[in-house]
Amino acid sequence: MSLFTLLKISRTRYLLGKKQVRPGTPGAEKVSEESRHWYAYRRDGAKQIKVRLFTDKAASLRELARMNTALERGEAGMTDPRREHLERPALEHLEEFLPVMRAKGKSERDKDRKEAILRAFAAALRPLSDLTAAAVDRYLSAVAGSAGNKRKHLSAISVWVTWLLKKDRIGADPLARIDVPTGGKKTKERRALAVALIQKLLDATRERPLAAFIERYGGDVRPPVRQKMILRGRERALVYKTAVYTGLRLGEIAALRPCHLELARKPFPRLEIPGKVTKNGQ
């Protein structure tokens, strides 16, 4: 039977300036960082057990000695303060996490996607102790689609793992040694529209309803219908203009209400939208 030893966990990152980048990025600097906390570590057959202790080495050594004494006496319940959590089904922990995740300010579509991913991942776990780097690797290898899709799955798992660490239900981050899936299409660089292009966009939006009606039904348009199509074009152009000048997304514009308008504000009128309907929650 192996006893616990005291160690610190190292993490390697690649930085370009202050930005974290992928391994192999030209000019990137390899940085190794040690954890602030000490860890008690031992192997039990093929299983690795890591228990986070304290930032103070002396306190960690005292706890390590207590754990090894308990281990030698066969008092297994004393060897890991998280044993109760680790032996519970992973799905129980997930059910407790989902309301926390859903209470935050992402869109319902994003929350549904994250929940579906986490349920699929947790279905392969029995107790929470099965949440290991190997389990994450197996799950990601079975995810179909592009590297970008795999990254979305890893991101959802990361949110849950962060919560488990915060609640001290697991002692070490199982994602610390996971390689982030790379590859896929290069993201298109976004650019702002020139003023002339914005005007063309608004003109086309304003004129399109009437033009489309004439294309479909001919040029003999009754005055009430013509006026209706003109007003529809003006309304759509106003929505596009709002998007251009505010940077709001479609869902955020759809959530606008009169109470969000501050037309009397100086020096300029403005919109103020509740964080619960914005993508970043702010």
N, C-alpha and C positions, 0 to 999 in steps of 0.2 A: 504494500500500500504506500503510495507516494504522499508526502506531506506538502503543505502549502509553502511556497517560497514568495518572497517579496520582490516586486518588480514594478517598473513603470512601462506603460504602453506607448510605443512610438508610432507616429503617423507621418507619412510622407506626402507633401504637396508640391505642386509645381507652380511657381509664381512668375508672372510677367509684370514687373512693377509691383503693384499691390493687388493685381487681379489674378485669381486662381485659374489656371489653364490646364489643358490636357497634357499628359506625358508626351514628350517628343516635339512640343511646340518650339520652333526656333527662338533662341534667346531666353527661354524659360529657365529659371533658377530652381534647382531641387532643394527643398527645405524640409528638414526632419524636425518634428516637434514632439516633445515628451508630454504625456498627460500630467495635469496638475496633481491628480490623486495617485496614491500608491495602490497597487492591486495585489491581492493574494491569488496565487496561481498554482494549480496542480493539474495533473493528468489522471483521469480515471479510465484506463483502457484507451479507446480511441477518442473519448470525450475530454474536452478541455474545460476546466472550470476556472472562471475569473470572478473575483468578488472585489468590488471597489471599496477601498478603505478610506483613509484620510489624506489630506495634503501634508500633514505633519508626520515625519518619518517615525519619530519615537512613539507616537500614538498608534501608528500603523503596526509597528513591531509588537507592541503589547497586544493588539487585537489578533495579530498573526499567531502569537504564542498561544492565546486562548483558543483559537480555532484548531490549531494542531493538537492541543491537549484534548479537546473535545473529540477530534477525529480519532485519536489513539484510543480513547475510552469507548468509542463506538456510539457517541452521542451525535448521530448524524444530523439531528434537528438543529444542532448548534453550529454547524459548519457553514451554513449560508443563511444570512438573515432574510433572504428573499425566497427561501424554499417554498413557503406557502403560495406565493405568487407563481413561481415557476412550475408548480405541480398542478395548478388550475388549468383548465382547457384554454387554449389560445383564443378560441371564439368568444369565451366569456369576457376576456379583456377587450376584445374588439368591440363587443356590444356596449361596453362601458365607454369606449373611446368615441364611437360614432356620434353620439349627441354633442360631444365637445367639438368635434370637427364641423358638424353641421351648424353650430351656433356662430361660427365665424363668417366673415363677409365675402365669401366667394359665391359665384353663381350656383343655382340649384343644379344646373347641368354638370358643372365641375364636381360638385359634391357627389352626385349620382355616379359619375365616372370613378371617383376615388373609392367610393364604397364598393362598387362592383369589383374593382381590382383587389381591394383588401379582403373581401369575402372569398374570392378565388384563391388568393395566397394563403389565407388562414385555414381554408378547408383542408390543406395538405399537412397542417400542423395538428398535433394532438395536445400535449401540455405546452405551456409557453416556453419551456426549456428547449423545445424543438426549433425555436426561432434562432437559427445559426446562420453564419455566412454561407455554409454549404446549402442550406435550405433555400436561401435567396438566390444563389447561383443556379440551382436546379430549376427554380420557378422561372427565372429570366431566360434560361436556355430554351424553355418550352413556349415562351411568348412569341407568337407569330408576328410577322411584319417587319418594319424597318427598325434601325437603331433608335430613331426618335421615339417610336412607340415603346420600345423597351425602357427608354429613359423615363417616359411618363409613368410606367409601372413602378420603376425604382423610386421615383419621386413620391408616389403615393405611399409606398412602404416606409420611406424615410420619415414621413410625417407621423406615422404611427409609432415608429421606433423612437423618435424624439420624445413623444409623450410618455412612452414606457420608461425611458431613462429619467425623465423629469419626475415621474411618480415613484422612482426607485423600485420598479418592478423587475428590472433586469440590471445586471451589474456592469455590462460592457456593451459597446455598440457593435452589433453584428455586421454593420455595413462599413466599418472602418477599413476593411480589406477587400471590399467589393470594387471591381473595375467598372467604371461608368461606361456603358455601351457607346462606342464611337462609330462614326461613319454617317451615311445618309446624305441627303441633298444639302448643299450649302444654302444657308439662310439668305434670302434676298435682302440686300441693303435697302433700307427705306429712305425715301427722300421727300422733302416737302414740295408740294405743287407750286409752280410759279403762278403769279397773280393772273397772267393771261389764261393759263389752263384752268384756274379756279373759275374765272368768268365763263369760259366755254362750258365747263361742267354745269354751272348754274343755269346758263342759257338753254342747254340741251334738256336739262331736267324740267325747266319751266315749259318748254315747247312740246315735249314728247307726248303728253296725254292727248292733246288735240291732233297732233300729227298721226299718232297711232290710230285714233278714231277714224280719221279721213282715209288712211291706208286700208282699213278694214271695211268701212261702209260707204266710201266715196266722199266727194267734196260738198255735197248738198247737206250741210249741217244746220239743223234748226237752231235759232238764237238761244233758247234756254239750254240746249245741249252744249253749244259752243261755249257759253258762259260757264257752265259746269266744268268742262274740260280745262278752261283757262284757270279757274280757281283751283282745280286739282293740281295743275302744274305749279302754280304759285306756292301752294301748300308744300309740295314735295321739295321745291327749291329752297324754301325756308328751312326745312329739316336738314337738307344737305349743307346749307349755309351755317346752321347751328353746329353741325359736326365739324366743319372746317375751322370755325372760329373758336370753338371750345375744346376740341379734341375728345369729346365724349364718344363713347361706344354706342352701338345701336341700342342695346338693352338699357343703357343709362339714359339715353334720350327718350326711350319709350316710358321710362319711369318718372319723367319730369311732371311736376304738378305746379299749378299757379303759386302755391305757397313757397316753392323753391326760387321764385323770381324776386330779386331785390332791385327793382327799377329805380328807386329813389336814392340808391346808394351813391355817394360821391367819392372820387371824381367820376367813376364809371359804374353803370349798372352791372350786376353780376348774377350768376346762378350759384346756389349752394345746395348740394345734394347730400342726403344722409349716406353715411358710409355703408349701411346695410345693402344699398343697391349699386355700389361701385365695385369694380373688379378687385381693387387692392384694399377694400375695406376702409378707405379714408375719405 
